[in-house]
Amino acid sequence: MMGRNRRGPAGRRGSNLKARLGIATAVVVGGGAIGAVALATTSHPSTTAAQSAGYRSSYSSYNNESYNLAAGLNDFSWSQARAFTYFSHLTNTSRETEVWNGHSKLAFERGTVVLATQKFLLIRAANGSFNVWWISGGTKVTNVAASQTGTAALTGSTWAANAAMSGSMAPATAALTGNTTAAQQVLAPTTTTVTVNVAGTNITVSVTVKNNVATVAQNNTVTTQPALTTIGGVQRGDLVFIAGSREHWALHAKVILIEKTPMITTTAPTTTPTTSTTTTTPTTTTPAASSPVGITGNKS
């Protein structure tokens, strides 16, 4: 099970922090997925959409991106402060981004948690695309609400982090959702189904949320769970920075940074979110020289 940060609040007014840490008591899901594994079950779902994951290879400042991501992942176990600094230098892209580090393909993404399960997290990026990140007992989760450097890492924006420390999460929310209204529609308690074909695999994932129950179908396997299930401190509606690697076409999370924000709404959106069914095959370019930092586990 993933550990959660237990540090007390610091550097922020108690009332502001309390408001930011509050988890919306409202209800349920909206839709979207790409990745794998099953979850949730509801009868007679109405299908709204399907979309594949958004993806971006990092070409500009390639070696810096590779170094910062690898160093942050490498240092996180023994110095979160150092890792936060490295992560804050990563480009604030609107979609999942990948870089090569030696023979490893590293990846990171900023966005919103659409669903948390025992095996994966479903993430909506700022451009409206979806990715599934697999989690394991080695995945590390930290709530960075009390940390300015942690919030800078989460958002990729010093300005948004400064505003958050003053009690305003609007800039951070806007940066990670891209379109707050669209993100809220995905998280609204409506009957919405998103089906995704995962590029490079034979996996098809569909997610439906209805009456606070999330139904996830992976090929012929269907499971159900409460839409607001919390896994290792991560819950639907959280703002998230997630980093790790892509192996055999699947994204594997090593580090997850979150902040709570009342993104979930009990009011159905005026329009139903729609997406298009596509399957994208990621392509990357191998840099001429790899970064000297690799993912080797914890440092002592």
C-alpha positions in Angstrom: 0.0 0.0 0.0 1.3 3.4 -0.8 2.4 5.6 2.0 1.0 9.1 2.5 2.7 12.2 3.8 2.0 12.8 7.5 3.8 16.1 7.9 1.9 18.8 9.7 0.9 22.0 7.9 3.6 24.7 7.6 4.0 28.1 6.0 0.3 28.7 5.5 -2.6 30.1 7.5 -4.5 27.4 9.2 -7.9 28.5 7.8 -6.6 28.6 4.2 -4.9 25.2 4.6 -8.1 23.7 6.1 -10.1 24.9 3.1 -7.6 23.5 0.7 -7.4 20.2 2.4 -11.1 19.7 2.6 -12.4 16.9 0.4 -15.7 17.6 -1.3 -18.4 15.6 0.4 -20.3 15.7 -2.8 -20.8 12.8 -5.1 -19.6 11.1 -8.0 -18.0 10.4 -11.2 -18.0 11.3 -14.9 -15.8 9.3 -17.1 -12.8 8.6 -19.1 -10.0 6.1 -19.2 -7.1 4.6 -20.9 -4.9 1.9 -19.7 -6.0 -1.3 -18.1 -7.5 -3.3 -15.4 -11.1 -3.4 -14.3 -13.3 -1.7 -11.9 -16.9 -0.9 -11.1 -20.4 -2.0 -12.3 -23.7 -0.4 -13.1 -26.6 -1.5 -15.1 -27.8 0.2 -18.3 -25.0 2.7 -18.7 -25.4 5.3 -21.5 -22.3 5.5 -23.6 -21.0 9.0 -24.2 -17.5 8.7 -25.5 -14.1 7.2 -26.0 -10.6 8.7 -26.1 -7.0 7.6 -26.2 -4.3 9.1 -24.1 -2.7 12.3 -25.0 1.1 12.1 -25.3 4.0 14.3 -26.0 7.7 13.6 -26.4 10.0 16.2 -25.0 12.4 17.5 -27.6 13.3 21.0 -26.4 15.8 21.1 -23.5 15.7 17.3 -23.8 18.7 16.6 -21.6 17.5 19.0 -18.9 14.1 17.3 -18.9 15.6 13.9 -18.7 18.0 14.9 -16.0 15.4 16.7 -13.8 12.9 13.9 -14.0 15.4 11.1 -13.4 17.1 13.0 -10.5 13.7 13.8 -8.9 12.6 10.1 -9.1 16.0 9.0 -7.8 16.1 11.5 -4.9 12.6 11.3 -3.7 13.0 8.6 -1.1 15.8 10.4 0.8 15.1 14.1 0.1 11.7 15.2 -1.0 12.8 18.8 -0.9 15.5 18.1 -3.6 13.0 16.0 -5.6 10.4 18.8 -5.5 13.0 21.2 -6.9 13.9 18.9 -9.8 10.2 18.3 -10.6 9.4 22.0 -10.5 11.8 22.5 -13.4 9.9 20.1 -15.6 8.0 21.8 -18.5 4.4 22.5 -17.6 2.9 20.5 -20.5 -0.8 20.0 -20.9 -0.4 16.2 -21.5 1.6 13.2 -20.6 5.3 13.7 -21.5 8.1 11.2 -22.1 11.9 11.4 -22.2 14.7 8.8 -22.6 17.2 8.4 -19.8 19.8 5.9 -20.8 17.8 2.9 -21.8 14.8 3.8 -19.7 11.8 5.8 -21.0 10.6 8.1 -18.2 7.3 9.9 -18.1 5.4 12.5 -16.1 2.0 14.1 -16.2 0.0 16.9 -14.5 -3.7 16.8 -14.3 -6.8 15.7 -12.3 -7.6 12.3 -10.7 -10.7 10.9 -12.4 -10.7 7.6 -10.5 -8.4 5.8 -8.0 -8.4 2.0 -7.9 -6.2 -0.6 -6.2 -4.3 -1.1 -9.4 -4.2 2.1 -11.3 -5.1 5.8 -11.3 -7.1 7.3 -14.1 -5.8 10.8 -14.9 -7.3 13.6 -17.0 -4.6 15.9 -18.4 -5.2 19.6 -19.0 -5.8 19.0 -22.7 -8.7 16.7 -21.9 -6.9 13.4 -22.7 -6.8 10.5 -20.3 -4.1 8.1 -19.1 -4.0 5.1 -16.8 -1.0 4.9 -14.5 -0.4 1.6 -12.8 0.5 1.8 -9.1 2.2 -0.7 -6.8 3.4 -1.0 -3.2 6.5 0.9 -4.3 4.6 3.9 -5.5 5.1 6.9 -3.2 2.3 9.4 -2.5 2.7 12.9 -0.9 0.1 15.6 -0.2 2.1 18.8 -0.9 -0.6 21.2 0.3 1.7 22.5 3.1 4.8 22.9 1.0 5.5 25.8 -1.4 8.2 23.9 -3.2 6.0 20.8 -3.4 3.2 22.8 -4.9 5.6 24.3 -7.4 6.5 20.8 -8.4 2.9 19.8 -8.6 1.9 22.7 -10.9 5.2 23.5 -12.6 4.5 27.1 -11.7 6.1 29.3 -9.0 3.3 31.8 -9.4 0.6 29.2 -8.9 2.5 27.9 -5.9 2.8 31.4 -4.3 -1.0 31.9 -4.8 -1.7 28.6 -3.2 0.4 29.5 -0.2 -1.8 32.6 0.1 -4.9 30.4 0.1 -5.9 30.7 -3.6 -6.0 27.4 -5.5 -7.5 29.0 -8.6 -4.2 29.3 -10.5 -3.1 25.8 -9.7 -6.5 24.4 -10.6 -6.6 26.2 -13.9 -3.1 25.1 -14.7 -3.8 21.4 -14.1 -7.3 21.2 -15.5 -6.8 23.5 -18.6 -10.5 24.1 -18.5 -12.1 23.9 -15.1 -15.6 23.7 -16.4 -14.7 20.8 -18.6 -13.0 19.0 -15.8 -16.0 19.5 -13.5 -18.2 18.0 -16.2 -16.0 14.9 -16.2 -16.3 14.7 -12.4 -20.1 15.4 -12.2 -22.5 12.7 -11.0 -23.7 11.8 -14.5 -24.0 8.6 -16.4 -21.0 8.9 -18.7 -19.0 6.1 -20.4 -15.6 6.5 -21.9 -14.0 3.7 -23.8 -10.3 3.7 -24.7 -8.1 1.4 -26.8 -4.6 1.4 -25.3 -2.0 1.8 -28.0 0.4 -1.1 -28.5 -1.8 -3.5 -26.5 -5.0 -5.5 -26.8 -6.5 -3.7 -23.8 -9.8 -1.9 -24.1 -11.0 0.0 -21.0 -14.4 1.5 -20.4 -15.3 3.5 -17.3 -18.9 4.4 -16.3 -20.0 6.4 -13.3 -23.6 6.4 -12.1 -25.1 6.9 -8.6 -21.7 7.2 -7.0 -20.6 3.8 -8.4 -17.7 3.5 -10.8 -17.9 0.6 -13.3 -14.7 -0.4 -15.0 -14.5 -2.9 -17.8 -11.3 -4.2 -19.1 -11.9 -6.4 -22.1 -14.2 -9.1 -20.6 -13.6 -8.3 -16.9 -15.9 -5.9 -15.1 -15.6 -4.7 -11.5 -17.3 -2.0 -9.4 -16.3 0.4 -6.6 -17.4 3.6 -5.0 -16.5 6.5 -7.3 -14.9 8.4 -4.4 -12.6 5.5 -3.3 -9.4 6.7 -1.7 -6.2 4.8 -2.5 -3.1 5.7 -0.5 -4.5 9.2 0.0 -5.4 9.7 -3.6 -9.0 10.4 -4.5 -11.2 11.4 -7.4 -11.0 15.2 -7.9 -7.4 15.6 -6.6 -4.9 17.8 -8.5 -2.0 15.5 -9.3 1.6 15.4 -10.6 2.5 11.8 -11.4 5.9 10.5 -12.6 7.5 7.2 -13.4 8.3 5.2 -16.5 6.7 3.6 -19.6 7.4 -0.1 -19.9 5.8 -2.4 -22.5 3.4 0.4 -23.4 2.1 0.8 -19.9 2.7 3.8 -17.6 4.0 2.9 -14.1 3.8 5.4 -11.3 6.8 5.9 -8.9 6.0 9.3 -7.4 2.6 11.0 -7.0 2.1 14.5 -5.6 -1.4 15.6 -4.8 -3.4 18.5 -3.5 -7.1 18.4 -2.5 -9.5 20.7 -4.3 -13.3 20.7 -4.3 -13.5 19.7 -8.0 -16.4 17.3 -7.6 -19.9 18.7 -8.0 -23.3 17.3 -7.1 -24.9 19.3 -9.9 -25.1 17.7 -13.3 -23.3 19.7 -16.0 -25.3 21.7 -18.6 -23.6 19.8 -21.3 -22.4 16.2 -21.4 -18.7 15.8 -22.0 -17.9 14.1 -25.3 -14.7 12.7 -26.7 -13.6 10.9 -29.9 -12.4 7.4 -30.3 -8.8 7.2 -31.4 -5.8 5.2 -30.7 -2.4 6.9 -30.8 1.0 5.2 -30.9 3.6 7.2 -29.0 6.9 7.9 -30.8 10.1 9.2 -29.1 13.5 10.3 -30.2 16.6 8.9 -28.5 19.0 11.7 -27.5 22.6 11.7 -28.6 23.9 11.4 -25.1 21.9 10.2 -22.1 21.7 11.9 -18.7 24.0 10.6 -16.0 21.2 10.1 -13.6 19.1 6.9 -13.7 16.4 5.4 -11.6 18.4 3.2 -9.3 16.2 3.2 -6.2 16.7 4.9 -2.8 19.9 6.7 -1.9 21.3 6.4 1.6 
